[in-house]
Amino acid sequence: MKLPKEGDFITIQSYKHDGLLHRTWRDTMVLKTTENAIIGVNNHTLVTENDGRRWVTREPAIVYFHKKYWFNIIAMIRENGVSYYCNLASPFVLDNEALKYIDYDLDVKVFVDGEKRLLDVDEYERHRKQMNYPTDIDFILKENVKILVDWINNKRGPFSQAYVNIWYKRYLELRNR
């Protein structure tokens, strides 16, 4: 599998623990690929839900995926500032079809003012029982919530304004080529 290069477009697919496709993003532009991470951008990207509904993302968003962490991060760039949506999810895998991960329902939303909110705890508990999440997955996800909150509190990586500025600027350069 050849890694995508800067400026390439990839598809992103999220699945549920039971293996069913959950959501697909078409044409995410790759900004950087390393051994462990992929940084990309969505801007007016077509999203297809598992029930066939389709919608288009409203604003530019820097997306961060890692092979070792059980979360991915979406930095949504809006006129009033940057807000974040973080999915607790398996590390990504990449094949010829798409970048793929398992979405484990829990989300952390970070508002422009810095307020953090853990979302979808009830959905997580319901799916954990329905799909029999193993206890080790439950433990890993809860530990990764702690890592994620530490990143947020310390403005690490995608939570740094400098990071968002660098990657958004790079996106604008590539888009205008």
N, C-alpha and C positions, 0 to 999 in steps of 0.2 A: 504494500500500500504506500503510494507516494504521498507525502505530506503536502497539503495545499500551501501555496506561496502567497505572499502579500499581494493583494489585489484580486485573488481568485474568489469565486463565489462558491459557497457550500450550502447544503441543506442540513437543517438541524431537526432531529426527531426525538421527541420524548415519549417514553413508554411507561406503563405502569408495571408494578411488580409481577403481575400475572402474564406479562409479555404482550399485552395489547397496546397498539399504538395510541398515544394520548393526543399529541399535537405535533404539527410540522411547520417549520419556518422555511420558506423558499428564499434562496439568494441572499444569504448572509455574507457580507464582504469580509474576507480574512485580512486582518491588519498585521498580525504577527503569529508565528508558529514556533514553539520551542519543543524540546523533548517532552515536556510535561504539560504545556499549556497552549491554548489557542485563544487569541483575542480577536474579536470581530466587531462588526457594526451592523445593526439593522436600522433601516430608515425607509419607511413606507414599504415594509416587507410583508408579503402575503403569508398569512397564518391560516392553517386549516386545522379545525378541531376534529376529534375522532368521530363526531356525529355528522361531519360534512359541512358544518357552518364554516364560513370563511370571513376573515376580516384583515385589515391592513394596519400595521403599527403606525401610530400617530406622529411620533417624534424620533429623532436619532437616539439610539441606545448602544452603548458599548457593552459587549457581552464577553464574559470571562469564564472559561472552562478549564478545569485542571484534572490531571490523571490521578492525583493522590488525595485530593480533598473531596468530601461528600457534599459539595454544594457548588452551584454556579451562580454568577452574579450578573445582573443587568443594571447598568447605570443609565437611567433615562434622563436625557438632557432636555430640560424645559426652560422656558423664558424666565421663570422665577427661581431657577436653580436646578440642582441634580437630586433626583430621588432614586432609590434603589429597590429592586425586587430580587430577592435571593431565594432560590429553590434549594431545599434540602434534597439531594439527588445523588445517585451513584456517580463515581468518576466517569468521564466520558470515554467512549471508544470511537474509533474512526475507521470506516471501511469505504469501499468505492461508492457506496450509496449515500452516506451521510455521517455526520457527527451524531452519536446516539448516547442516550443516558436514560436511567430509570428515575422518574419523578416520584418522590416519597411524600407528596402532599404538603408537608410542613413548609411554610414560607416565612421569611423575615422581610418586612417592609421597613425601609428607612425613609422618612419624610425629609423634605428640604430643610426643615428646622432641626433635624437630627433625631427626632423622636423615632424610637424603634417599636415595632409591633410584631409579635409572633402570631401568624395566621394559620387557619385551617387545622387546628389541633383536633377538633372533633372529626374532621374528614380523615386525618391521619389515624386516629384511634379506630374508626370504623373500618378503614381499609386494612389496618394492621391485623384486625380480627378476621375480616373477610378473606384476605389473601395470605393469612398465616405468615406474616413477616417473622423471620427467625429472631430470637432474642439478641443475637450478636449484631444484627442490622439495627435493631432498636437502640442498642447501646452505642453503636458507631454514629448513628444520626444524632443522638442526644449529645455526644461528645463534640460532634462537628458544629452543632448550634453554639456551643461554648467557644469554639475556635472562631466562628463567624462573628459572634458578638465582640470578641477580643479585637478582631480586624476592624470592625466598625468603630469601636471605642478609641482605637489607636490610629484611625484613618490610614490603615495599611492597604497597600495595593490599590485595587479599584475604588476604595473609599477615600482616596486622596484626590483633592481637586487637581493637583499637578498631573496625576495619572490620566484623569478624564480629559484634561486640556491637551496633553500630548497625543492621545489616541484620537480625539476628535479632530485635531489639526491634521493628523496623518490621513484620516479618512477624507477630509476636504481636499487635500492634495491629490490623493488617488482618484477621487471622484471627478476632479476637474482636469484630469489628464486627457 
